[in-house]
Amino acid sequence: MARALVILPLLLVLGGCASYEADPVSVYQWERKVERIQREDAERVRICATLDKESARYERDCAGVKS
């Protein structure tokens, strides 16, 4: 029982770690990564433009976004 109390929290911590993403190798992979980042940034700017600037979500998600 005591062993389970030690192992369970350890498994929960390790399970919450971000997965490893290798750097792109080819030019095509780098272009795809840059395009994905640009799309995600454009979507973030679009969403932040629609949010109320006084809301908690705007403060949390839109820090540093120029609108």
HUSUL-V732434 format. One record per pair of residues at least 12 apart in sequence whose C-alpha atoms are under 6 Angstrom apart, sorted by the first residue. I is the first residue (numbers start at 1). J is the second residue. D is the distance in Angstrom with one decimal. If there is no record, write none. Layout:
i->(I/I)
j->(J/J)
d->(D/D)
//
This chain:
i->(48)
j->(62)
d->(5.9)
//
